[in-house]
Structures are given as C-alpha cells and as structure tokens.
Amino acid sequence: MLIRRLVPTDAAIYQALRLAALRESASAFSARYEDECDTPLATLEAYMAAESGRNPFGAFDGAG
C-alpha cells in the first residue's frame, strides 16, 4: 500500500470514490451526496494544489 499526498490529477478518482461513499454510507459523513455531487473538478483540483496550503492524503492499493 502506498500513502501519498493527493495532487490535482487525483481529483476525478477522489470525487468518484467520495460520492460513492456518500451514497453508500451517508451517516458516516458530515456532508450529503446532494451537496457535493455538482462540485466542479476544478474546485477539487484547487484543493489538492500544493499552493492551497492543504495536505490531503490518500492510500493506494497497487499503482498510485
């Protein structure tokens, strides 16, 4: 397993995974699928950009 900082090119897979999780286990999150399903990829890309001051991480099984 590889754990690394997420970068803007991870935005699409992050969004797909998060939206699936929000649908399947809504009570595990403080957000709702309906509130996040229309979030533009550009918003997530900006969140993951090095200059954003944020440090989101992801765990990858296999190639990451």
PyMOL Python script that loads the backbone (N, CA, C, O; Angstrom):
from pymol import cmd

cmd.read_pdbstr("""\
ATOM      1  N   MET A   1       0.846  -1.171   0.000  1.00  0.00           N
ATOM      2  CA  MET A   1       0.000   0.000   0.000  1.00  0.00           C
ATOM      3  C   MET A   1       0.893   1.237   0.000  1.00  0.00           C
ATOM      4  O   MET A   1       1.903   1.300   0.701  1.00  0.00           O
ATOM      5  N   LEU A   2       0.498   2.197  -0.792  1.00  0.00           N
ATOM      6  CA  LEU A   2       1.218   3.460  -0.911  1.00  0.00           C
ATOM      7  C   LEU A   2       0.354   4.575  -0.334  1.00  0.00           C
ATOM      8  O   LEU A   2      -0.806   4.724  -0.718  1.00  0.00           O
ATOM      9  N   ILE A   3       0.908   5.353   0.578  1.00  0.00           N
ATOM     10  CA  ILE A   3       0.221   6.531   1.115  1.00  0.00           C
ATOM     11  C   ILE A   3       1.000   7.739   0.646  1.00  0.00           C
ATOM     12  O   ILE A   3       2.211   7.833   0.848  1.00  0.00           O
ATOM     13  N   ARG A   4       0.285   8.670   0.009  1.00  0.00           N
ATOM     14  CA  ARG A   4       0.945   9.863  -0.517  1.00  0.00           C
ATOM     15  C   ARG A   4      -0.028  11.030  -0.525  1.00  0.00           C
ATOM     16  O   ARG A   4      -1.242  10.863  -0.408  1.00  0.00           O
ATOM     17  N   ARG A   5       0.543  12.206  -0.666  1.00  0.00           N
ATOM     18  CA  ARG A   5      -0.243  13.427  -0.775  1.00  0.00           C
ATOM     19  C   ARG A   5      -0.996  13.404  -2.102  1.00  0.00           C
ATOM     20  O   ARG A   5      -0.434  13.047  -3.137  1.00  0.00           O
ATOM     21  N   LEU A   6      -2.263  13.786  -2.063  1.00  0.00           N
ATOM     22  CA  LEU A   6      -3.049  13.866  -3.292  1.00  0.00           C
ATOM     23  C   LEU A   6      -2.644  15.106  -4.069  1.00  0.00           C
ATOM     24  O   LEU A   6      -2.307  16.139  -3.490  1.00  0.00           O
ATOM     25  N   VAL A   7      -2.683  14.986  -5.394  1.00  0.00           N
ATOM     26  CA  VAL A   7      -2.343  16.082  -6.298  1.00  0.00           C
ATOM     27  C   VAL A   7      -3.532  16.323  -7.218  1.00  0.00           C
ATOM     28  O   VAL A   7      -4.419  15.474  -7.305  1.00  0.00           O
ATOM     29  N   PRO A   8      -3.570  17.454  -7.905  1.00  0.00           N
ATOM     30  CA  PRO A   8      -4.721  17.774  -8.742  1.00  0.00           C
ATOM     31  C   PRO A   8      -5.132  16.682  -9.729  1.00  0.00           C
ATOM     32  O   PRO A   8      -6.318  16.563 -10.040  1.00  0.00           O
ATOM     33  N   THR A   9      -4.201  15.892 -10.224  1.00  0.00           N
ATOM     34  CA  THR A   9      -4.579  14.830 -11.168  1.00  0.00           C
ATOM     35  C   THR A   9      -5.328  13.685 -10.478  1.00  0.00           C
ATOM     36  O   THR A   9      -5.842  12.795 -11.155  1.00  0.00           O
ATOM     37  N   ASP A  10      -5.398  13.694  -9.151  1.00  0.00           N
ATOM     38  CA  ASP A  10      -6.168  12.699  -8.405  1.00  0.00           C
ATOM     39  C   ASP A  10      -7.623  13.125  -8.207  1.00  0.00           C
ATOM     40  O   ASP A  10      -8.418  12.350  -7.677  1.00  0.00           O
ATOM     41  N   ALA A  11      -7.977  14.314  -8.615  1.00  0.00           N
ATOM     42  CA  ALA A  11      -9.296  14.879  -8.306  1.00  0.00           C
ATOM     43  C   ALA A  11     -10.458  14.020  -8.807  1.00  0.00           C
ATOM     44  O   ALA A  11     -11.424  13.817  -8.071  1.00  0.00           O
ATOM     45  N   ALA A  12     -10.391  13.522 -10.018  1.00  0.00           N
ATOM     46  CA  ALA A  12     -11.518  12.761 -10.581  1.00  0.00           C
ATOM     47  C   ALA A  12     -11.752  11.459  -9.824  1.00  0.00           C
ATOM     48  O   ALA A  12     -12.894  11.132  -9.502  1.00  0.00           O
ATOM     49  N   ILE A  13     -10.701  10.722  -9.537  1.00  0.00           N
ATOM     50  CA  ILE A  13     -10.874   9.466  -8.819  1.00  0.00           C
ATOM     51  C   ILE A  13     -11.288   9.722  -7.371  1.00  0.00           C
ATOM     52  O   ILE A  13     -12.072   8.958  -6.808  1.00  0.00           O
ATOM     53  N   TYR A  14     -10.772  10.781  -6.770  1.00  0.00           N
ATOM     54  CA  TYR A  14     -11.167  11.156  -5.411  1.00  0.00           C
ATOM     55  C   TYR A  14     -12.662  11.478  -5.377  1.00  0.00           C
ATOM     56  O   TYR A  14     -13.381  11.027  -4.485  1.00  0.00           O
ATOM     57  N   GLN A  15     -13.120  12.256  -6.350  1.00  0.00           N
ATOM     58  CA  GLN A  15     -14.520  12.642  -6.387  1.00  0.00           C
ATOM     59  C   GLN A  15     -15.419  11.416  -6.577  1.00  0.00           C
ATOM     60  O   GLN A  15     -16.439  11.287  -5.901  1.00  0.00           O
ATOM     61  N   ALA A  16     -15.052  10.529  -7.480  1.00  0.00           N
ATOM     62  CA  ALA A  16     -15.849   9.321  -7.711  1.00  0.00           C
ATOM     63  C   ALA A  16     -15.938   8.466  -6.450  1.00  0.00           C
ATOM     64  O   ALA A  16     -17.013   7.980  -6.100  1.00  0.00           O
ATOM     65  N   LEU A  17     -14.822   8.286  -5.780  1.00  0.00           N
ATOM     66  CA  LEU A  17     -14.785   7.481  -4.567  1.00  0.00           C
ATOM     67  C   LEU A  17     -15.597   8.141  -3.451  1.00  0.00           C
ATOM     68  O   LEU A  17     -16.368   7.473  -2.762  1.00  0.00           O
ATOM     69  N   ARG A  18     -15.423   9.439  -3.278  1.00  0.00           N
ATOM     70  CA  ARG A  18     -16.160  10.156  -2.229  1.00  0.00           C
ATOM     71  C   ARG A  18     -17.660  10.125  -2.475  1.00  0.00           C
ATOM     72  O   ARG A  18     -18.433   9.890  -1.546  1.00  0.00           O
ATOM     73  N   LEU A  19     -18.083  10.357  -3.707  1.00  0.00           N
ATOM     74  CA  LEU A  19     -19.516  10.346  -3.998  1.00  0.00           C
ATOM     75  C   LEU A  19     -20.113   8.956  -3.789  1.00  0.00           C
ATOM     76  O   LEU A  19     -21.230   8.830  -3.287  1.00  0.00           O
ATOM     77  N   ALA A  20     -19.378   7.919  -4.168  1.00  0.00           N
ATOM     78  CA  ALA A  20     -19.860   6.553  -3.930  1.00  0.00           C
ATOM     79  C   ALA A  20     -19.999   6.292  -2.431  1.00  0.00           C
ATOM     80  O   ALA A  20     -20.977   5.689  -1.989  1.00  0.00           O
ATOM     81  N   ALA A  21     -19.024   6.745  -1.659  1.00  0.00           N
ATOM     82  CA  ALA A  21     -19.080   6.558  -0.209  1.00  0.00           C
ATOM     83  C   ALA A  21     -20.236   7.336   0.406  1.00  0.00           C
ATOM     84  O   ALA A  21     -20.902   6.839   1.314  1.00  0.00           O
ATOM     85  N   LEU A  22     -20.479   8.541  -0.073  1.00  0.00           N
ATOM     86  CA  LEU A  22     -21.595   9.333   0.438  1.00  0.00           C
ATOM     87  C   LEU A  22     -22.931   8.654   0.149  1.00  0.00           C
ATOM     88  O   LEU A  22     -23.849   8.724   0.967  1.00  0.00           O
ATOM     89  N   ARG A  23     -23.049   8.009  -0.986  1.00  0.00           N
ATOM     90  CA  ARG A  23     -24.294   7.295  -1.324  1.00  0.00           C
ATOM     91  C   ARG A  23     -24.457   6.036  -0.479  1.00  0.00           C
ATOM     92  O   ARG A  23     -25.554   5.736  -0.007  1.00  0.00           O
ATOM     93  N   GLU A  24     -23.371   5.309  -0.291  1.00  0.00           N
ATOM     94  CA  GLU A  24     -23.446   4.016   0.387  1.00  0.00           C
ATOM     95  C   GLU A  24     -23.492   4.133   1.902  1.00  0.00           C
ATOM     96  O   GLU A  24     -24.135   3.317   2.561  1.00  0.00           O
ATOM     97  N   SER A  25     -22.829   5.122   2.462  1.00  0.00           N
ATOM     98  CA  SER A  25     -22.714   5.242   3.923  1.00  0.00           C
ATOM     99  C   SER A  25     -22.889   6.694   4.352  1.00  0.00           C
ATOM    100  O   SER A  25     -22.006   7.276   4.981  1.00  0.00           O
ATOM    101  N   ALA A  26     -24.004   7.256   4.017  1.00  0.00           N
ATOM    102  CA  ALA A  26     -24.246   8.681   4.265  1.00  0.00           C
ATOM    103  C   ALA A  26     -24.042   9.074   5.729  1.00  0.00           C
ATOM    104  O   ALA A  26     -23.551  10.166   6.013  1.00  0.00           O
ATOM    105  N   SER A  27     -24.411   8.198   6.650  1.00  0.00           N
ATOM    106  CA  SER A  27     -24.310   8.553   8.072  1.00  0.00           C
ATOM    107  C   SER A  27     -22.867   8.624   8.564  1.00  0.00           C
ATOM    108  O   SER A  27     -22.627   9.100   9.674  1.00  0.00           O
ATOM    109  N   ALA A  28     -21.909   8.168   7.775  1.00  0.00           N
ATOM    110  CA  ALA A  28     -20.503   8.207   8.182  1.00  0.00           C
ATOM    111  C   ALA A  28     -19.856   9.554   7.871  1.00  0.00           C
ATOM    112  O   ALA A  28     -18.697   9.778   8.221  1.00  0.00           O
ATOM    113  N   PHE A  29     -20.582  10.440   7.226  1.00  0.00           N
ATOM    114  CA  PHE A  29     -20.029  11.722   6.791  1.00  0.00           C
ATOM    115  C   PHE A  29     -20.835  12.879   7.349  1.00  0.00           C
ATOM    116  O   PHE A  29     -21.999  12.721   7.717  1.00  0.00           O
ATOM    117  N   SER A  30     -20.210  14.033   7.409  1.00  0.00           N
ATOM    118  CA  SER A  30     -20.933  15.239   7.818  1.00  0.00           C
ATOM    119  C   SER A  30     -21.410  16.017   6.601  1.00  0.00           C
ATOM    120  O   SER A  30     -21.926  17.128   6.727  1.00  0.00           O
ATOM    121  N   ALA A  31     -21.237  15.429   5.423  1.00  0.00           N
ATOM    122  CA  ALA A  31     -21.682  16.039   4.167  1.00  0.00           C
ATOM    123  C   ALA A  31     -22.762  15.147   3.559  1.00  0.00           C
ATOM    124  O   ALA A  31     -22.930  13.991   3.948  1.00  0.00           O
ATOM    125  N   ARG A  32     -23.483  15.708   2.605  1.00  0.00           N
ATOM    126  CA  ARG A  32     -24.519  14.949   1.897  1.00  0.00           C
ATOM    127  C   ARG A  32     -24.151  14.828   0.422  1.00  0.00           C
ATOM    128  O   ARG A  32     -23.541  15.729  -0.154  1.00  0.00           O
ATOM    129  N   TYR A  33     -24.527  13.708  -0.176  1.00  0.00           N
ATOM    130  CA  TYR A  33     -24.280  13.484  -1.597  1.00  0.00           C
ATOM    131  C   TYR A  33     -24.849  14.643  -2.420  1.00  0.00           C
ATOM    132  O   TYR A  33     -24.186  15.159  -3.320  1.00  0.00           O
ATOM    133  N   GLU A  34     -26.065  15.040  -2.108  1.00  0.00           N
ATOM    134  CA  GLU A  34     -26.750  16.100  -2.862  1.00  0.00           C
ATOM    135  C   GLU A  34     -25.995  17.422  -2.824  1.00  0.00           C
ATOM    136  O   GLU A  34     -26.087  18.216  -3.760  1.00  0.00           O
ATOM    137  N   ASP A  35     -25.253  17.660  -1.754  1.00  0.00           N
ATOM    138  CA  ASP A  35     -24.496  18.902  -1.623  1.00  0.00           C
ATOM    139  C   ASP A  35     -23.162  18.854  -2.355  1.00  0.00           C
ATOM    140  O   ASP A  35     -22.591  19.899  -2.665  1.00  0.00           O
ATOM    141  N   GLU A  36     -22.658  17.652  -2.635  1.00  0.00           N
ATOM    142  CA  GLU A  36     -21.331  17.531  -3.233  1.00  0.00           C
ATOM    143  C   GLU A  36     -21.317  17.001  -4.663  1.00  0.00           C
ATOM    144  O   GLU A  36     -20.288  17.078  -5.334  1.00  0.00           O
ATOM    145  N   CYS A  37     -22.427  16.470  -5.137  1.00  0.00           N
ATOM    146  CA  CYS A  37     -22.424  15.822  -6.450  1.00  0.00           C
ATOM    147  C   CYS A  37     -22.157  16.783  -7.609  1.00  0.00           C
ATOM    148  O   CYS A  37     -21.700  16.353  -8.668  1.00  0.00           O
ATOM    149  N   ASP A  38     -22.426  18.042  -7.432  1.00  0.00           N
ATOM    150  CA  ASP A  38     -22.196  19.010  -8.509  1.00  0.00           C
ATOM    151  C   ASP A  38     -20.912  19.828  -8.324  1.00  0.00           C
ATOM    152  O   ASP A  38     -20.705  20.820  -9.023  1.00  0.00           O
ATOM    153  N   THR A  39     -20.064  19.422  -7.401  1.00  0.00           N
ATOM    154  CA  THR A  39     -18.805  20.130  -7.182  1.00  0.00           C
ATOM    155  C   THR A  39     -17.928  19.991  -8.424  1.00  0.00           C
ATOM    156  O   THR A  39     -17.620  18.871  -8.832  1.00  0.00           O
ATOM    157  N   PRO A  40     -17.525  21.093  -9.028  1.00  0.00           N
ATOM    158  CA  PRO A  40     -16.676  21.010 -10.221  1.00  0.00           C
ATOM    159  C   PRO A  40     -15.309  20.407  -9.895  1.00  0.00           C
ATOM    160  O   PRO A  40     -14.766  20.632  -8.813  1.00  0.00           O
ATOM    161  N   LEU A  41     -14.764  19.646 -10.832  1.00  0.00           N
ATOM    162  CA  LEU A  41     -13.430  19.073 -10.639  1.00  0.00           C
ATOM    163  C   LEU A  41     -12.402  20.159 -10.362  1.00  0.00           C
ATOM    164  O   LEU A  41     -11.465  19.942  -9.594  1.00  0.00           O
ATOM    165  N   ALA A  42     -12.565  21.312 -10.969  1.00  0.00           N
ATOM    166  CA  ALA A  42     -11.621  22.417 -10.763  1.00  0.00           C
ATOM    167  C   ALA A  42     -11.541  22.810  -9.287  1.00  0.00           C
ATOM    168  O   ALA A  42     -10.478  23.205  -8.810  1.00  0.00           O
ATOM    169  N   THR A  43     -12.645  22.706  -8.570  1.00  0.00           N
ATOM    170  CA  THR A  43     -12.650  23.017  -7.139  1.00  0.00           C
ATOM    171  C   THR A  43     -11.792  22.027  -6.371  1.00  0.00           C
ATOM    172  O   THR A  43     -11.016  22.413  -5.497  1.00  0.00           O
ATOM    173  N   LEU A  44     -11.934  20.744  -6.701  1.00  0.00           N
ATOM    174  CA  LEU A  44     -11.124  19.720  -6.032  1.00  0.00           C
ATOM    175  C   LEU A  44      -9.665  19.816  -6.446  1.00  0.00           C
ATOM    176  O   LEU A  44      -8.772  19.611  -5.623  1.00  0.00           O
ATOM    177  N   GLU A  45      -9.417  20.121  -7.694  1.00  0.00           N
ATOM    178  CA  GLU A  45      -8.034  20.292  -8.159  1.00  0.00           C
ATOM    179  C   GLU A  45      -7.354  21.425  -7.401  1.00  0.00           C
ATOM    180  O   GLU A  45      -6.192  21.306  -7.010  1.00  0.00           O
ATOM    181  N   ALA A  46      -8.071  22.518  -7.195  1.00  0.00           N
ATOM    182  CA  ALA A  46      -7.512  23.651  -6.454  1.00  0.00           C
ATOM    183  C   ALA A  46      -7.260  23.259  -4.994  1.00  0.00           C
ATOM    184  O   ALA A  46      -6.266  23.681  -4.403  1.00  0.00           O
ATOM    185  N   TYR A  47      -8.143  22.467  -4.418  1.00  0.00           N
ATOM    186  CA  TYR A  47      -7.980  21.999  -3.043  1.00  0.00           C
ATOM    187  C   TYR A  47      -6.715  21.153  -2.902  1.00  0.00           C
ATOM    188  O   TYR A  47      -6.045  21.193  -1.869  1.00  0.00           O
ATOM    189  N   MET A  48      -6.395  20.390  -3.942  1.00  0.00           N
ATOM    190  CA  MET A  48      -5.244  19.486  -3.898  1.00  0.00           C
ATOM    191  C   MET A  48      -3.945  20.125  -4.372  1.00  0.00           C
ATOM    192  O   MET A  48      -2.884  19.507  -4.283  1.00  0.00           O
ATOM    193  N   ALA A  49      -4.014  21.341  -4.868  1.00  0.00           N
ATOM    194  CA  ALA A  49      -2.818  22.020  -5.357  1.00  0.00           C
ATOM    195  C   ALA A  49      -1.859  22.310  -4.201  1.00  0.00           C
ATOM    196  O   ALA A  49      -2.287  22.645  -3.096  1.00  0.00           O
ATOM    197  N   ALA A  50      -0.581  22.180  -4.467  1.00  0.00           N
ATOM    198  CA  ALA A  50       0.443  22.383  -3.437  1.00  0.00           C
ATOM    199  C   ALA A  50       0.322  23.767  -2.795  1.00  0.00           C
ATOM    200  O   ALA A  50       0.518  23.908  -1.588  1.00  0.00           O
ATOM    201  N   GLU A  51       0.005  24.770  -3.583  1.00  0.00           N
ATOM    202  CA  GLU A  51      -0.061  26.134  -3.053  1.00  0.00           C
ATOM    203  C   GLU A  51      -1.345  26.424  -2.281  1.00  0.00           C
ATOM    204  O   GLU A  51      -1.526  27.539  -1.790  1.00  0.00           O
ATOM    205  N   SER A  52      -2.244  25.439  -2.163  1.00  0.00           N
ATOM    206  CA  SER A  52      -3.502  25.651  -1.443  1.00  0.00           C
ATOM    207  C   SER A  52      -3.294  25.741   0.065  1.00  0.00           C
ATOM    208  O   SER A  52      -4.142  26.267   0.786  1.00  0.00           O
ATOM    209  N   GLY A  53      -2.160  25.223   0.537  1.00  0.00           N
ATOM    210  CA  GLY A  53      -1.909  25.208   1.976  1.00  0.00           C
ATOM    211  C   GLY A  53      -2.546  24.016   2.665  1.00  0.00           C
ATOM    212  O   GLY A  53      -2.465  23.883   3.886  1.00  0.00           O
ATOM    213  N   ARG A  54      -3.178  23.148   1.886  1.00  0.00           N
ATOM    214  CA  ARG A  54      -3.799  21.944   2.439  1.00  0.00           C
ATOM    215  C   ARG A  54      -2.933  20.744   2.090  1.00  0.00           C
ATOM    216  O   ARG A  54      -2.124  20.793   1.163  1.00  0.00           O
ATOM    217  N   ASN A  55      -3.110  19.686   2.830  1.00  0.00           N
ATOM    218  CA  ASN A  55      -2.319  18.481   2.593  1.00  0.00           C
ATOM    219  C   ASN A  55      -3.198  17.230   2.647  1.00  0.00           C
ATOM    220  O   ASN A  55      -3.098  16.439   3.585  1.00  0.00           O
ATOM    221  N   PRO A  56      -4.058  17.055   1.642  1.00  0.00           N
ATOM    222  CA  PRO A  56      -4.881  15.846   1.630  1.00  0.00           C
ATOM    223  C   PRO A  56      -4.021  14.631   1.240  1.00  0.00           C
ATOM    224  O   PRO A  56      -3.157  14.718   0.367  1.00  0.00           O
ATOM    225  N   PHE A  57      -4.277  13.515   1.899  1.00  0.00           N
ATOM    226  CA  PHE A  57      -3.539  12.290   1.614  1.00  0.00           C
ATOM    227  C   PHE A  57      -4.497  11.203   1.186  1.00  0.00           C
ATOM    228  O   PHE A  57      -5.683  11.232   1.515  1.00  0.00           O
ATOM    229  N   GLY A  58      -3.965  10.243   0.446  1.00  0.00           N
ATOM    230  CA  GLY A  58      -4.733   9.094   0.018  1.00  0.00           C
ATOM    231  C   GLY A  58      -3.906   7.838   0.171  1.00  0.00           C
ATOM    232  O   GLY A  58      -2.676   7.876   0.136  1.00  0.00           O
ATOM    233  N   ALA A  59      -4.603   6.713   0.343  1.00  0.00           N
ATOM    234  CA  ALA A  59      -3.950   5.407   0.417  1.00  0.00           C
ATOM    235  C   ALA A  59      -4.301   4.654  -0.862  1.00  0.00           C
ATOM    236  O   ALA A  59      -5.470   4.561  -1.238  1.00  0.00           O
ATOM    237  N   PHE A  60      -3.290   4.123  -1.521  1.00  0.00           N
ATOM    238  CA  PHE A  60      -3.453   3.449  -2.805  1.00  0.00           C
ATOM    239  C   PHE A  60      -3.020   1.993  -2.686  1.00  0.00           C
ATOM    240  O   PHE A  60      -1.935   1.696  -2.187  1.00  0.00           O
ATOM    241  N   ASP A  61      -3.866   1.104  -3.143  1.00  0.00           N
ATOM    242  CA  ASP A  61      -3.556  -0.318  -3.175  1.00  0.00           C
ATOM    243  C   ASP A  61      -3.120  -0.648  -4.598  1.00  0.00           C
ATOM    244  O   ASP A  61      -3.948  -0.636  -5.510  1.00  0.00           O
ATOM    245  N   GLY A  62      -1.881  -0.934  -4.800  1.00  0.00           N
ATOM    246  CA  GLY A  62      -1.354  -1.148  -6.143  1.00  0.00           C
ATOM    247  C   GLY A  62      -0.706   0.128  -6.640  1.00  0.00           C
ATOM    248  O   GLY A  62      -0.139   0.892  -5.859  1.00  0.00           O
ATOM    249  N   ALA A  63      -0.792   0.356  -7.936  1.00  0.00           N
ATOM    250  CA  ALA A  63      -0.194   1.560  -8.526  1.00  0.00           C
ATOM    251  C   ALA A  63      -0.950   2.788  -8.064  1.00  0.00           C
ATOM    252  O   ALA A  63      -2.181   2.796  -8.078  1.00  0.00           O
ATOM    253  N   GLY A  64      -0.241   3.818  -7.658  1.00  0.00           N
ATOM    254  CA  GLY A  64      -0.913   5.022  -7.200  1.00  0.00           C
ATOM    255  C   GLY A  64      -0.090   6.180  -7.550  1.00  0.00           C
ATOM    256  O   GLY A  64      -0.466   7.315  -7.257  1.00  0.00           O
TER     257      GLY A  64
END
""", "prot")
cmd.dss("prot")
cmd.show_as("cartoon", "prot")
cmd.util.cbc("prot")
cmd.orient("prot")
